[in-house]
Amino acid sequence: MTHSSAWLSAVTALLITACAATPEPEPGPAVAESAAVEETVERVPTSEEVMYRVFAGEYLGAEGDLPGAVEEYLVAAIESEDPEIARRATRVAYAAEAWQQAAMAADRWAVLEPDNVDAQESAAAAKLTVGDYLGAEYQIIRILDLMD
């Protein structure tokens, strides 16, 4: 096992252990009120494969391998139902100026959060950059509908 893969394994194990050991806070009045709202939001657990991709993407990005980070995050965004992962994949692809991947990640983000204007704007901008004018038109119409 190389130094970098040993490091990644250690960080992953540490994060999993920390999440498992975190005690549940006692609900206060504000928590009780927000619990009723959260019941309407469906929580889907993130798979180990998706979390591995996210950690790998973060590690590769920290090491300066932006193309590798983009690839890992894009796969995680496609496999996940979590809009935050798709948002992060979009940001990483934008930072790497990987426009085709940015368009794919932003489109995934827009699908997962159809009422999020930032997601729609990111998708429209990336699609314009890669020449997908019809796709960008759809996103722009969606933005205008959301702003009404």
PyMOL commands that set and color helices and strands:
alter all, ss='L'
color gray80, all
select helices_A, chain A and resi 3-21+29-38+48-62+66-79+83-96+99-112+117-130+133-147
alter helices_A, ss='H'
color red, helices_A
deselect
rebuild
show_as cartoon
